[in-house]
Amino acid sequence: MLLLDVALWVALAFTWGFDQTEAVTSDSTYVAAVYEHRVIFNPDPHTPLSRLDALHHMRKNLAVYEEQAALAARQGAQIIVFPEDGLQGFNFSRSSISSYLETIPDPQEETWNPCTEPGRFNNTEIQQQLSCMARRHNLYVVANMADSQPCPLQTDPASSCPTNGRWQFNTNVVFRSDGLLVARYHKQNLYFEEAFDTPPRPEIISFETPFAGRFGLITCFDILFYEPKVPLLERGVRQLIFPTAWMNQLPLLDTIQFQQAFSLGAQVTLLAANIRSDRLIMTGSGIYTPFAATSHHAQSGDPEEGRLLVARIPVLGAHSQYGQVKETAVDSGYCHHDDCPLSMPHSSTFTSTMMHDPFKFALLNGTEGNLKVCDGAFCCRLQFQRSPQSDSDELYALGAFAGTHTVNGRYAVQVCAVVRCAGSEASSCGQEVEEAETKIDFVLVGEFGTKYVYPSVLVSRYVLEQPERVERSTDGKVTMKHLNTDGGLVTACLYGRVYQLDNK
């Protein structure tokens, strides 16, 4: 058996991840909730509404939030996260969203409880309801809403101030369990959001809780970029809150796939709340730690409805910085014969498009073997063995890509991925596939030029599996081992982000 009796780990490797006993603070835990929300949309978002009509619309969604907050509180939740755009929806213009906007004070400058001080600021009805929701159910409430802020058009004409004299931001707000507004974060990395502005400078926002310490705030597309995510983690924030409106993007960026990959790669807890919309291919939420995940991903034919997830999870300590790893005692070498993937010749390759990028691929022929695929100087290696019980003739390939992704966003990546091809032809490799029957044991190795690498294993029908082991060596090699999958393998991926090359 190729993989069952080999020494798998490289000499002087470093563990990526940590023991559960080292991850928690004083053996403490807390109960978190996320709600995947089926938004009640404005059917005509480009037509301006009156403030009363906009409030009437948002209150329909707030009524659902209220029900879910009550349900979460009954299950012991101490914090609940609602999704991006969950109150008003999206596809607004700058002018048509105007009636949905509220000016949100900066909690670092103003101490304000909207529930107990409703008359302090005008046109803050939504903040008041969210604040009272937190107070009523005695839990932290995190929501996403539309914010309007004045900017210095007259005093600083060279600034990024829009011509109407105000910024409009996609904004996360956090209300403490007594209703106090404790955090406000303006989304940095917009995704084709005509109604909103990029803040004039990145905001690195976190807040303290009595039950779990510090949480950081990011929103949707932010998870793929350096700011504000990496600065938060470099400051020791180990728990991130992630409202999102994410469209599934197989085979590498499905919602729950990348949510878990980020949690594993960054060694953090991620509380991720998505929108549910079958028309827009939006689903996938979860509560992730580096050693366990509670997630939901709707399947074809499921009722189109919201989903509340509640889980008790450990508090992560702040001692471990992002990108740091722990040295472990490991065996030298990882092959039991001379044909080791680390030194093997290149496999026969072909080019096929995956995620709009030209990947170099090599097919997985036979029941076991070793492959090496390079895209320029970036190389990926695979040692694999199909399960003896797998009699499927499904086609698989190992792919490598190093370069700048330029479709629906621009960012530099290095990616190693094992994928099930959509058909029996090599040209189908890289296309979207939801189901598979073939179980594969593997060791996947990438020679990365970045420490920001996010590992994932996705099996048939959107089921996550926890990689058995992920390690990084001192020279940049990242190794992911996984045996005994429960389902047919759809994707195994090491997704590296090379942030320093994004603007080149």
N, C-alpha and C positions, 0 to 999 in steps of 0.2 A: 504494500500500500504506500503510495508515494508520499502522502503527507502525515500519516499517522505515527511514524516512528522517527521523524527527522528532528534535528536540533534547529529551531526556526529563527533564532535571534542573532543579530549581528554583534560582534565583539564590541564592548564598550558602548552599548546602546543606552538610550535614556528612555525611561517610561514616559509615555504621554497619557496622562490620567493619574489617578491616585486612589489609594485605598479609601473605602467609605469612612473608616474610623478617622482618617486624617482630614476628611472633607468637612466634617461637621464641627460645630463649635459647642463644647460642653454637652454633647449628645442631644442638643436641642432640635426640635422640629417645629414646623408650622403647617397650616392648612391653606393651600392656594386654590383659587378657582379661575378658570377662563371660560368665556362664553362665545361660542361661534354663532353669530347672529345672522338670521335671515332678514336683511334690511327691508323695511317698507320704503320704497324709493319714491322720489318725486318723478312722475311720469314725463314731465317736460322740464328738465333741469336748466334749459337755456332761456326760459321765460321768467323774468323777475316776479317775485311774490311780495305781498305786503308782509310786514313783520308778524302780524297776527296769523297769517296763513303759514308762514315759515314755522312759527311756534307750534301751530296745530299739527303740522307734519312731524316735527321732531318729537313732540310729545307722544305720538303713536309709538315711536321706537323707544322712548323713555319708559313707557308703560311696560314694555317687554323687559327692559333692563331692571325695572323695579321688581318684577316677578322673579327674575333670575337671581337678583341680589338677595331676596328673601329666601329663596330655595338654597342658595349657597350658604347663607348664614345659618340656616337650620342644620346644615351638614358640618358646621364648625369652621367655615372659611373665615380667614382673617384678612384676606385681600382678594378682590375680584378684578379681572381685566376684561374690558370690552374692546371690540375691534376698531381699526381705522375706518373712518367715514361711516361709522355705524349709526350716527344720529341723523345725518342728512343725505347720505349717498354720495354720488360723484358725478362727473361730466358737466359741472357748472362752468360758466364763464366768470370772469372777474366781476362783472356787473350783476349777473343773475344770482350769485351767492350772497349778495350784500345783506339781504334780510336775515340770513342765517348767522351772520357774524356777531360775536360778542367780544368786547374788549376784556381780556383776562389780565388782571393785575399780576405783577411779578411778585411771587411769594418771598423772594429774597429782599424785597423792599417794602412790602405791605403785609401786615398780619391781618387776615380777613377770613371770617367764617360766614359764607353767604347764607347759610341756613338761619343763623341767629342775628345776622346784620343784613337783611335783604334790601334795605333802602340805601345802603352806603354808595352803591354804584348803579347807574341807570342801565337798562337793557341787559340784565344778567340773569334772566329767568332760568336758562338751562343750567348755569352754574349753581343757582339756588337749589334746583331740583336734585342735581347730582350730590350736592353737599348734604341735603336733608336725607337722601338715600343712604349715604355713608353713615350719618348720625343715627338714622332710624334702625339700621341693621347692624351697627357697631362693627363695621369693617372698612378697610381702605378700599376706595373705589377709584379705578383708573379708567378714564374714557378719552376719546378723541373727538375734537370738535374744531370749528372754524373760528379763528381769532383775528381781530383787527387791532392794529397798533399804529399810532401816529408816528410819522417819521419827519426828519428835519429838512423838508423840501426848501424852505426859505433860507435857513441858516447854513445849509450845506448842499448847494446845488449839484456838486460833484458826487454826492452819495448815490446809493442805489435806490433811492426813494422813488416810487412810482409817481406818475404825473398827478394822480388824485390825492397825493399827500398822505397816503396810509399804506402800510404793509398788510398783507393778508396771509395768514400762516395756517398750515396744517399742524394742529397742536394737540399734544397730550396734556391732560390735567390729572392731578392726583389729589384726592380729598382724604384726609385722615378720618379715623373712625368716629371722631367727634364733629366732623364736618369742616374742619379747617382746611383751606387750600394750602398744600405744602409743596407742590411742584408744578412747573409749567415748562414744557419743552416744545420748541418749534422745529419741525422736521427739516433736516438738512438736505437730503437727497430726494428730490421730487421725481416722480415718474409720470411725465406728461400730464401735469396738473395745472391747467390753464388758470384756474381760480386763485392759485396760491403763489407766494413769493418764496424764494430761498432767503433765509435770514442773512443779514449783512455779515455775520461771523458765526462760525459753528458754535453751538451751545452744548456744553458738557454738563448734563443735569442728572443729579441723583438726589435721593431723599432717604431719611432714616426711619426705621420702624422699631418698635419695642420688641417685636417677636422674631425678627430675622435680620436686623442690622440694615445695611445699605442696599438699595435697589437703584439701577440706572435705567434711563429711558431712551429707547430708540423706536423708530417707526418704519415698518415695511422695507422699502428699498435701502434704507440705512444699513441693513444687515450685510450688504455686499460691499460696503465702503469703509474706508479708514476712520473717518470722522462721522459721528461722535463715538463710535463703538470701541475702537482700540484705545483712545485716550481714557475712556471710562475703565476699561479693564486694566490698563497699565496703572491706574490709581488704586487698584485693589478691589474694585467693585466686582462681586462674584455672582450677582443676581440681576438679570436684565428683564425688563418688561417690554413686550413686543406686540403692540396693536398693529394689525396688518390687513391689507386687502390684496391678497396674493393670488394670481392665476397659476394653476398647476402647470409646470413646465417639465415634463418628462423628456429625456431620461435622467437628467442631472439635477434639476431644480424643482422637483415636486415640493409642495409646501412642507409636509411633515418630514420629508427626507432631508431638506436643508436645515430645518429647525433643529432636528436632532444632530445633524452633522456639526452645526455651529456650537451646540452645547458640548459635544464631545471634543471638538478641536480646541475650543477656548476654555474648557474646563469650568463651565459656568452653568447655573440654573437659568432657564429661559421660560418665561410665561408668555405663551404665544396665542393670541386670539385673532381669528380670521373671520371674514364674511362668508356666508353660505349663499351662493348663487349658481345654480346649474347652468343658466344661460351664459354666465361669464366664466365658467369653469373654476369657480372659487369654492374651496373647502380645504380643511386641514388646519387643526389647532392642537395645542398640547402643552403639557407641563413636563419639562425636561430637566434632568440632572445628568451629570456625566456618567451615572451608573444605572439609571432607570428612566423610563418614559411612560407617561400616560397621554395617549393621543387619540384623535378622532379624524378619520378621513372618510367622507361619504363615498359610497359605492354606486355604480350605475343602477338605477332603479330604486334607490332609497328615497323615502319621502323627503321633500325639500323643506327642512325645518331646522331650527336652531339646535344646539347641543351644548349643555353645560358639563364641564369636566371639573372634578374636585379631587385633590390628592394631598395626602400628608407627605411632606418632603423634608429632608434635613437642611439645616442652615449651613451654608458653606462659609468656611473661615476666610478671612481676608489676607492670610499670610502668603498665598500663592499668586504670583504675578503672571499676567498673560504672557505666554510664550516661554515661561520657565518650565523646566522639566526636571525629573528626579532620576539620578543615576541608580541603576539596578545591577545586581549580579546576574549575568546571563551567560549562556553557553556561547562559545565561539563557533562561527560558521553556521550556515543553515541548510546545507545540502549534504546528503549522505552519499553522493556520487560526484564524479568530476564535472558533470554537465550542470553546473550551478547557475541559476538565473543572473547572479551578479556579474558573471564573466562570459555569459553565452553570446554567440553571434546574433546579429539582427535577424528577426523573422521576416518572411516574405510579407510585404505590406502593400496596402492600397489606401486611397484617400476617399473618404465619404463624409458627408456633412452631418454634424450633430450639434444641436443648439445653434445653428447658423454658422458654425465654425468648421474649418476643414481639418478633421482629425485624421491622423495616420492610424490605420487599423491592421491587425493581424488576426486571422481566424483561429479559434480553439478547435483544432482537429483531434480526433481520437478521444479516448476516455481519460487520458492524463497527459501532462507534458509541461514544458517550460517555453515561455515566449519572451521576446524583447522587442519593444517598439520605441522608436525615437522620433521626435519632431524637432529637427535641428539637434541642439546639444542636450535637450531635455529628454530623458529616457524613462520608460516604465517597464517593469518586469513582472512576470506572473508565473507562479507555480500552481498548477490546478489538478484536480481530480474530480471527475463526475461521480456522483453517487452510484454504487452498483445497482441500486434499485431504479435508476433513471433510464428508461428505455426510449426517451423522447429523442427525436431527431432535430430539436431546436438548434438554430445556429447562434453561436456566441462569438464575440470578438473582443480583443483588448485594444483600447484606443489611447492615444496620446495627443495632447495639443498644448502648445506654448505660444502665446501671442495675446493680442488685444481683441477682446470681444467688442463688436461695434454695432450690434443690432439691439434696439430697445435699451440702450445704455452703453457706455464705453468704459471698460475696465480690463485690466491685464490679468491673465490666469495661466496657471500650469495645472493640467488635469490628467490623471490616470484613471481609466474607467473600464470595467468589464461590463458589457451590455449584451442583453439578448437582442438579436436582430429581429426585425419585424417579419421577415420572410426567409426563404431559402437562398436568396441571392445576396452576395456581398454588398451590393448597392443599398440593401435595406438596413444595414447596420447604422445605428445612430438615430433611427426613427423612433417615434413614441410607441412603447409597448406597456400594457398594463398587467398582463398575465404571463405566467411561465410555469412549466412543470419540472424543469431540470434543476436538480440540487447539485451544487458545486462546492467542494472544499477548496480553499485557495489561500495563497500568500501573495499579496499585491505590494509591489515596492516601487516607489517613485524617487528620483534624484532631484529634489526640489531646491530652488534658489530662494525660497522664502520659508519663514517659520510659521506662516499663517495657512495651515492646511486643515481641511475639514473632512473627516471620514464618514461614509455612510454605506449601509447595506439595506437595500429595498427589495423585498420579495413580492410574490404574486399578490395582486389585489391590494396594493398600497399598505402592506404590512412592513413595519420596521423591525430590524433585528440589530441587536447590540453586537458590534464586532468583538470577537473573543479577545483580541489584543491589538493595540496600536502603539507603535514605538517609533522614536526618531533617533538616529545616530548623530554623532558629533559632526559628520560631514554633510548633513542635510537629507540623508535618506530617511524616508518615512515608510514604515512597513505595517501593513494591516493584515492580520490573520483571522480567518473565520472558517469554522468547521461545523458540520451538522446543522445546516439550515433547516428550518421548519417548513419553508415553502420554496417554490421554484424561484431561482434568482432572476431578478429583473435588472438590477444595477448594483455594482459595488464600485465605489468611487472615492478617490482622494482628490479633493477639489482645493487647489492652492490659489490664493490671491496674492498677487505681486503688486501691492499698493503703490510702491515707489515708481512703477512704470505706467500708472494710469494716465498721466498727462503727456506721455511721450509718443 
